[in-house]
Amino acid sequence: MLTWGPLGAMGPIMHVQRPESSEPSPLRRPEPWQVAALYRFARFEDHVSLRDPLERLCREHGIRGTLLLAREGINGTIAGTPEGIASVVDHIRALPDCADLDVKLSSAAAMPFHRMKVRLKREIVTMGEPDIDPRATVGTYVEPQDWNALISDPDTIVIDTRNDYEVAVGTFEGAIDPKTATFRDFPEWFRRERERLLEHNKGKGKPTKVAMFCTGGIRCEKSTAFLKQEGIEDVFHLKGGILKYLETVPETESLWRGECFVFDQRVTIGHGLVEGSYTLCHACRRPVDEADRHSPLYEEGVSCPACHAERTDEQRASYRERHRQEALAAAQGRPHVGAVRAEERGDPAE
């Protein structure tokens, strides 16, 4: 029920009154939510049949997030209680060739997803190179504690395989930014830049070492397999990705600069996997920092400096109304359909 309170600076203040309930908000709980980023390249003969039991189990345990299933394996990020996450992880590890499922755990103060979805895909991370098989060959894994030495070696070039808006938030010192809009663009970028990149050690009589990294490791499984297929031998990648590095390496010893973009409502995380300082522009889904929020082109839920010129006045009016409806839904303790649909449009890249 809506009631009107005293007159404020912008007119009467609207209050949302909810029926009293002993039930906690479904989006918040006394203890932090556990977040699991997971993937496994496997050979599923019938990945379609795996979908319904997995989604049913997630719903039974109140798990939210997105899981992608394809013939090549499983990938996704989910959140819930530690007990619920453990049940889902156990279920996935019982699937064919998934006993060694890669799982990285972190926490969130508020539920970072609006709903649960298990999707069927051609690839669990889209590269568009049908002959790439990370189960057959990948680069050499490098543990987080050994990563600094590798990327500090002058004979090593370091490549960030993530998308341009992710790199803008943070990256490793000295890393090359391919400035790709999607992971699908990476093969074309490498083939175009190959000669320039490999000139690094030309004349030294030894091959160039290529070290690559991504958020959780899955994109590097494919990117290193791709470089091996292209004839590059000395290829390395950060085991567990940036997430494992930020969890493992003390900030005082870290070569990471900035924050790490994640594909959920936390937006970014920092050392120790604590939630970062960025928010999300709900018009374009790009990360927004403090300077962006002070820009005259920024309006919460409507536009940011990166997308203001890409949208029309009519579109911004629509976003403004959607934001108003989302705020009302949040006050009532329920997700707004617009926020759910926006989340559905963004599959995890990792």
Backbone hydrogen bonds, N-H to C=O, Kabsch-Sander energy under -0.5 kcal/mol:
donor,donor_aa,acceptor,acceptor_aa,energy
3,T,15,H,-2.1
5,G,13,I,-3.5
8,G,11,G,-3.0
11,G,8,G,-1.5
13,I,6,P,-1.6
15,H,3,T,-2.9
17,Q,1,M,-2.9
17,Q,15,H,-0.6
18,R,16,V,-0.5
28,R,25,S,-1.0
29,R,109,A,-0.5
33,W,108,A,-2.9
34,Q,80,G,-2.7
35,V,106,S,-2.9
36,A,78,I,-3.0
37,A,35,V,-0.5
37,A,104,K,-2.6
38,L,36,A,-0.6
38,L,76,G,-2.8
39,Y,102,D,-1.8
40,R,74,I,-2.4
42,A,40,R,-0.7
42,A,72,E,-1.8
44,F,42,A,-0.7
44,F,71,R,-2.3
45,E,43,R,-0.7
47,H,44,F,-0.5
49,S,46,D,-0.7
50,L,47,H,-0.8
51,R,47,H,-0.5
51,R,48,V,-1.1
52,D,48,V,-0.5
54,L,50,L,-1.4
55,E,51,R,-2.7
56,R,52,D,-2.6
57,L,53,P,-2.0
58,C,54,L,-2.1
59,R,55,E,-2.2
60,E,56,R,-2.2
61,H,57,L,-1.4
62,G,59,R,-1.3
63,I,58,C,-3.0
64,R,79,A,-2.4
65,G,115,R,-2.6
66,T,77,T,-2.1
67,L,117,K,-2.3
68,L,75,N,-3.9
69,L,119,R,-3.0
70,A,73,G,-2.3
73,G,70,A,-1.6
74,I,40,R,-2.2
75,N,68,L,-1.8
76,G,38,L,-2.1
77,T,66,T,-1.7
78,I,36,A,-2.2
79,A,64,R,-2.8
80,G,34,Q,-2.0
85,I,81,T,-2.8
86,A,82,P,-2.2
87,S,83,E,-1.8
88,V,84,G,-2.0
89,V,85,I,-2.8
90,D,86,A,-2.4
91,H,87,S,-1.9
92,I,88,V,-2.5
93,R,89,V,-2.5
94,A,90,D,-0.9
94,A,91,H,-0.7
95,L,92,I,-1.7
98,C,95,L,-1.8
101,L,98,C,-1.6
102,D,39,Y,-2.3
103,V,101,L,-0.6
104,K,37,A,-2.6
106,S,35,V,-2.3
108,A,33,W,-1.9
111,M,27,L,-3.1
117,K,65,G,-1.8
119,R,67,L,-2.9
119,R,117,K,-0.5
121,K,69,L,-3.0
127,M,125,V,-0.6
132,I,129,E,-1.8
136,A,133,D,-1.8
137,T,133,D,-1.5
140,T,235,V,-2.9
142,V,237,H,-2.3
146,D,143,E,-1.9
147,W,143,E,-0.8
147,W,144,P,-0.9
148,N,144,P,-0.6
150,L,146,D,-1.4
151,I,147,W,-2.5
152,S,148,N,-1.3
153,D,149,A,-0.6
153,D,150,L,-1.0
156,T,153,D,-2.1
157,I,209,K,-2.8
159,I,211,A,-2.8
160,D,176,I,-2.4
161,T,159,I,-0.7
161,T,213,F,-2.1
164,D,180,T,-2.8
166,E,163,N,-0.9
167,V,163,N,-2.1
168,A,164,D,-1.9
169,V,166,E,-1.0
170,G,166,E,-1.0
171,T,257,R,-2.0
173,E,255,L,-2.3
175,A,172,F,-2.2
176,I,158,V,-3.2
185,D,182,T,-1.5
186,F,183,F,-1.7
189,W,185,D,-2.1
190,F,186,F,-2.6
191,R,187,P,-2.5
192,R,188,E,-2.0
193,E,189,W,-2.2
194,R,190,F,-1.3
197,L,193,E,-2.6
198,L,194,R,-2.7
199,E,195,E,-0.7
199,E,196,R,-0.6
200,H,197,L,-1.3
201,N,198,L,-0.7
202,K,199,E,-1.3
204,K,201,N,-2.4
206,K,201,N,-0.6
209,K,155,D,-2.1
210,V,234,D,-2.9
211,A,157,I,-2.9
211,A,209,K,-0.5
212,M,236,F,-2.5
213,F,159,I,-1.5
221,E,217,G,-1.2
222,K,218,I,-1.2
223,S,219,R,-2.8
224,T,220,C,-2.3
225,A,221,E,-1.2
226,F,222,K,-2.5
227,L,223,S,-2.2
228,K,224,T,-2.3
229,Q,225,A,-2.0
230,E,226,F,-1.6
231,G,228,K,-1.5
232,I,227,L,-2.6
233,E,231,G,-0.6
235,V,233,E,-1.9
236,F,210,V,-3.1
237,H,140,T,-2.4
238,L,212,M,-1.6
239,K,142,V,-2.7
239,K,237,H,-0.5
241,G,238,L,-1.8
242,I,214,C,-2.5
243,L,215,T,-2.6
244,K,240,G,-1.3
245,Y,241,G,-1.8
246,L,242,I,-3.0
247,E,243,L,-1.6
248,T,244,K,-2.0
249,V,245,Y,-2.9
253,E,250,P,-1.7
254,S,250,P,-0.7
254,S,251,E,-0.8
257,R,171,T,-2.6
259,E,169,V,-1.9
260,C,269,I,-2.9
261,F,259,E,-0.5
262,V,267,V,-2.8
264,D,262,V,-1.5
265,Q,112,P,-1.8
267,V,264,D,-1.6
268,T,266,R,-2.3
269,I,260,C,-2.0
270,G,274,V,-2.7
272,G,246,L,-2.5
273,L,270,G,-1.9
274,V,271,H,-0.9
276,G,268,T,-3.2
279,T,288,V,-2.3
281,C,286,R,-2.9
282,H,280,L,-0.7
285,R,281,C,-2.8
288,V,279,T,-2.9
293,R,289,D,-2.0
294,H,290,E,-0.8
294,H,291,A,-0.7
295,S,292,D,-1.4
298,Y,295,S,-1.7
299,E,303,S,-2.4
302,V,299,E,-2.9
303,S,299,E,-2.2
307,C,304,C,-0.8
308,H,304,C,-2.0
310,E,307,C,-1.3
311,R,307,C,-0.7
311,R,308,H,-1.0
316,R,312,T,-2.3
317,A,313,D,-2.1
318,S,314,E,-1.9
319,Y,315,Q,-2.5
320,R,316,R,-2.3
321,E,317,A,-1.8
322,R,318,S,-2.3
323,H,319,Y,-2.8
324,R,320,R,-1.8
325,Q,321,E,-2.2
326,E,322,R,-2.5
327,A,323,H,-2.3
328,L,324,R,-1.8
329,A,325,Q,-2.4
330,A,326,E,-2.6
331,A,327,A,-1.9
332,Q,328,L,-1.1
333,G,330,A,-1.4
334,R,329,A,-2.4
339,A,336,H,-0.6
340,V,336,H,-2.0
341,R,337,V,-2.4
342,A,338,G,-2.1
343,E,339,A,-2.1
344,E,340,V,-2.1
345,R,341,R,-1.3
346,G,342,A,-0.5
346,G,343,E,-1.2
347,D,345,R,-0.8
